[in-house]
């Protein structure tokens, strides 16, 4: 856990390290540490992969929108995901909310 510039960073190194190491030219172009890389992409809004969304940002090439809603169509969250894996990440993030709130949740992939 780390607080910096009004932001709180809570992460499991074993979960984020493989993502950070998957594209060193993007995440660690200057040899940044895990924390430095996380802070950098969070400040630029390109931390979607680290958050489990499947795409780096809302405007990532080839991404589609995923909306998580209640049974009454209340929007809990919206994120972008890679078109090929949007169903997986939508189901996973919906399950996170279901597990926490114990209410029916669904997701939809925007075309």
Steps between C-alpha positions, in 0.01 A plus 500: 500500500629843409354853499636764264368820340152448648477146366495173692663198339408161639622201304639150525846494343457139386184600311628815327860400430414266209293777340775757548760257365283410198583827323814660645516759221161633615506444876872533576667696219757642743534197726228616742424297812159338535371794703644763266340325201163474677504868598595606146222308323243592765571871458453471124184287524664201338471258792203295376704181458621531858142547621385182325311664215685345208594828326737774609256788460154597381649590164727199443500384137279196445317540829128482571298641787383278784222621728417329830140555610253399768181313412332846503754632248693711751853538363768389745795555271611535141838405360671405176625156421670326215225386261616137514500480880220743596265217602759352734586832667135608515407177677795525738430861603127423536591206723713732716195718562270202556744350751526829688140624492313169462253645249419403141728673251541462127735637239453599140752553226449811291521451125 
